[in-house]
Amino acid sequence: MFKHSWLVLAVGLVLGASLQWVRAADAPAAGRVFELRTYHTFPGRLDALHKRFREHTMKMFEKHGMTNVAYWTPQDSPARETTLIYVISHASREAAKANWAAFSADPAWKKIAADSEADGGKIVEKVDSVFMDATDYSPIR
């Protein structure tokens, strides 16, 4: 009976903590802003961009206060050969500006970028960026 009581207590504590986490995740973050970015690579350089994101960029974003949300590539040509689309989030629009400034100035990032371009030259030809607010009915708020 004593062991069973401890088990019930432990399960209850774990479930209670889990529910609190779920509620916190569902609550909208005040001022949170999403950024939709589209990278257009030079021909033949998309794989190098994927490698850089996979191995380094996502970690560097997190280091500088950016939250990785999702990454996509188009299904149809010609965009599928040269395009990466992704969404990150920032605490606010002001934080986004500071995050990008810190990221761009980071010596570790500068080395990563230079190393990734050493084998075939520049990777990204053009970047499009759009800042967005989640609607009140969006599941991602």
C-alpha positions in Angstrom: 0.0 0.0 0.0 2.8 2.4 0.9 4.6 1.8 -2.5 1.3 2.3 -4.3 0.7 5.7 -2.6 4.1 6.9 -3.6 3.6 5.8 -7.1 0.2 7.7 -7.3 1.8 10.8 -5.8 4.7 10.7 -8.3 2.4 10.2 -11.2 0.1 13.1 -10.0 3.1 15.4 -9.6 4.4 14.6 -13.1 0.9 15.1 -14.7 0.4 18.3 -12.8 3.7 19.7 -13.9 2.9 18.6 -17.5 -0.4 20.4 -17.5 1.2 23.6 -16.2 3.7 23.4 -19.1 0.9 22.9 -21.6 -1.0 25.9 -20.3 2.1 28.0 -20.4 2.8 26.9 -24.0 -0.7 27.8 -25.0 -0.6 31.3 -23.5 0.3 34.0 -26.0 3.7 35.6 -25.3 3.2 39.3 -25.0 4.8 41.1 -28.0 6.0 37.9 -29.6 6.7 38.4 -33.3 7.2 35.9 -36.0 9.6 36.4 -38.9 9.1 34.7 -42.3 12.4 34.5 -44.2 12.9 33.3 -47.7 16.5 32.6 -48.8 17.2 32.4 -52.5 20.5 30.7 -53.1 22.9 30.9 -56.0 22.5 27.9 -58.4 23.8 24.7 -57.0 24.3 26.1 -53.5 21.0 25.0 -51.7 22.7 21.9 -50.3 25.4 24.0 -48.7 22.7 26.2 -47.2 20.9 23.2 -45.8 24.2 21.9 -44.3 25.0 25.2 -42.7 21.5 25.5 -41.1 21.5 21.8 -40.0 24.9 22.0 -38.4 25.3 25.6 -37.2 22.7 28.3 -38.0 19.8 27.0 -36.0 22.0 26.7 -32.9 23.4 30.2 -33.5 19.8 31.6 -33.8 19.0 30.1 -30.4 22.2 31.5 -28.9 21.0 35.0 -30.0 17.4 34.8 -28.7 15.7 33.6 -31.8 13.3 30.6 -31.6 13.3 28.2 -34.6 9.7 27.5 -35.6 9.8 25.6 -38.9 11.7 25.2 -42.2 10.5 24.4 -45.7 11.6 24.0 -49.3 9.2 24.4 -52.2 7.9 21.3 -54.0 7.9 22.7 -57.5 10.8 23.8 -59.7 12.5 26.0 -60.3 12.2 27.3 -56.7 12.8 23.8 -55.2 16.5 24.0 -56.4 17.3 27.4 -54.9 14.9 28.3 -52.1 14.7 27.8 -48.3 11.7 29.3 -46.4 11.6 29.4 -42.6 9.9 31.0 -39.6 11.6 32.1 -36.5 10.2 34.1 -33.6 11.5 36.9 -31.4 10.3 38.3 -28.1 9.4 41.5 -29.8 10.2 43.6 -32.9 12.8 45.5 -30.9 14.3 42.1 -29.8 14.5 41.0 -33.4 16.6 44.0 -34.3 18.9 43.3 -31.4 19.0 39.5 -32.1 20.0 40.0 -35.7 22.7 42.6 -34.8 24.2 40.3 -32.2 24.0 37.3 -34.6 25.7 39.2 -37.4 28.5 40.5 -35.2 29.2 37.2 -33.6 32.8 36.1 -34.5 31.7 32.4 -34.3 29.0 33.1 -36.9 31.4 35.0 -39.2 33.8 32.0 -39.1 30.9 29.5 -39.8 29.7 31.6 -42.8 33.3 32.0 -44.2 34.0 28.3 -43.8 30.7 27.3 -45.5 31.6 29.5 -48.4 35.2 28.4 -48.8 34.3 25.4 -51.1 32.0 27.1 -53.6 31.6 30.8 -52.9 28.7 32.7 -51.7 25.6 30.7 -50.9 22.7 33.2 -50.5 21.9 35.6 -53.3 18.8 37.3 -51.8 16.9 37.3 -48.5 13.2 38.3 -48.2 11.9 39.0 -44.6 8.4 39.7 -43.4 7.5 40.3 -39.7 4.1 38.9 -38.6 1.8 38.8 -35.7 -0.2 35.6 -34.9 -4.0 36.1 -35.1 -6.1 35.6 -32.0 -7.3 32.3 -33.5 -3.9 31.0 -34.5 -2.9 27.7 -32.9 0.7 28.9 -32.7 0.1 32.0 -30.6 
